[in-house]
Amino acid sequence: MNGRERILALLEGREVDRLPLMPITMMFAADQIGANYRDYATDYRVMAEGQIFTAEKFDFDYVNTMSDPAREAADCGAVIEYFDNQPAAIVENQARLADKTDLASLKIPDPLGGGRMNNGINAVALMVEKVGKEKLVEGWIEGPCAEAADLRGINTLMLDFYDDPAFVRDLFEFIIEMELRFARAQIDAGADSIGLGDAAASLVGPQIYEEFVWPFEKKLIDGIHEMGALVRLHICGNTRPILGDMARLKCDIVDLDFLAPLEEGRKKMGPDQVLLGNIDPVRVMRNGNAELVTSTVAECHRQAGKRYIVGAGCEIPYDTPEENIQALHDYAASHRPDLDDS
Amino acid sequence: MQNPDKFTKEKNLTPIILAMKDLKELYEAVITGDAVTARSITEEALSGETDPLSLVSEHLTPAMDEIGRRFEASECFVPELLLSARAMKGAMELIQPRLLESGVELLGRVIVATVKGDLHDIGKNLVAAVLEGGGFEVIDMGVNVEPEKIVETIKEKDVQIVVLSALLTTTMPAMKTSIEAIEAAGVRDKVTILVGGAPVTQRFADEIGADGYSDSAVGAVAVARKAVGA
């Protein structure tokens, strides 16, 4: 059973030989091939090389095209700052939609128009070509709340929910249309799964999440499913207050950050939801040792039960000791989903 | 108690009556994030006999403490905290010149900065808001702040507390660099240095020689208050 088959089998409820392994690596993967991160984020060939090298070295079951939250925003004309040794970031005091009225004239960029989204699509295509038969290839898009924060400025967006809810809805509509086109192009390029990152959604609380964010996330997820791809949802931060609503999104994989216990996720999301995570990336993966990684992932597995994929709560930091990644792999490789079978 | 708004409207009295408005409404305006009301009550209070410092200590600080408590307890979230902070800041803008005039000092002067190389500011902004609401004078230096700028500000503004924020493991080392720059400039003894941010731990804080650490915005206020003996 190869990695792609393993993930697909688990998602479809079929028997698997061992737990799938899908940790998020970005800077760690760049480091593995000695690339600087600016190149990783801006050159799909570097990204594909880093992802494939890392996935093969540590026997991950997938490769992924996430590098930073700024691909779509960059193509919309946002000011982005690139760094040699960390993810690109959006310059908030020059936010693309600092003036709300600019939304009316903002055109949805063509994902294949030669910009950063196109670069991400090229990464998908190259990964599919190189390892698409053995490993699951996962593209990436931003969710409505995260992308709105990228275009408007996160601090301003948080106030917009109260000051101008109609604008927020218009902005989310624009974003969903853009993200569906971006997802479509990645799926056309061969992506099996689309990762949906909606980091800022954990900041708004259950009321705003349910009223504003959830309906748009749902529209996006349903749209991707209609295109025939899988959806992995990742919301950074503490999602405990919104776990119940996240369950109703019907994502194939819900990837929880370390602040939301898998046990609580299981309780709120029911026995069938596939959960992924959620080892503390800094305190355990980076600062801990192999023994701590093993005991932590075992506890995650116990809490999540058999519908479980091994991974950290968020990106694995670049300077994580390799033996800790190896420990993560070794646990996955030596355990079946059903703990009684291991 | 009679609603002053209703009373004024019904009797069509002159606005001077509003100066007598119950200042409890200032507390409520900050809690609910009503910046317009917070500002108008403050303006009216300052035009009367109200002591400007009491507006801070009896109304704004308790309101921000309460909103901070609710935030910690997941009874409210980032949008509500930022709304309250905006209401509080609007009131503070009016109060601060009056405090300066009368030579009254707040609890202490604090620099808040996201360290060099890091552009993340929402955590830093939350900390700045609750510190300001908590009775400190806050100098928000923004994001991607050079250590030298921090040193300059400590020297120029007689700062007592420096709060450094980082969201990335890659920018955490800039906290150490900032502390080293403060030491090299000979002003380390003048300031208490607090650090925080998602990847930061107490162990890291100890390793780089920070004086304090908190894993939450509200916790940062408690640490800062302790640092100035308040």
Interface residues (C-beta under 8 A of the other chain):
Chain A: M27 E81 F83 N85 Q86 P87 A89 I90 V91 E92 I154 N155 M158 L159 F161 Y162 L203 V204 G205 I208 R240 P241 V282 R283 R286 N287 P317 Y318 D319
Chain B: G33 S74 C76 F77 V78 P79 E80 L82 L83 R86 G117 L119 H120 D121 I122 N125 V143 L168 T169 T170 T171 A198 P199 T201 R203
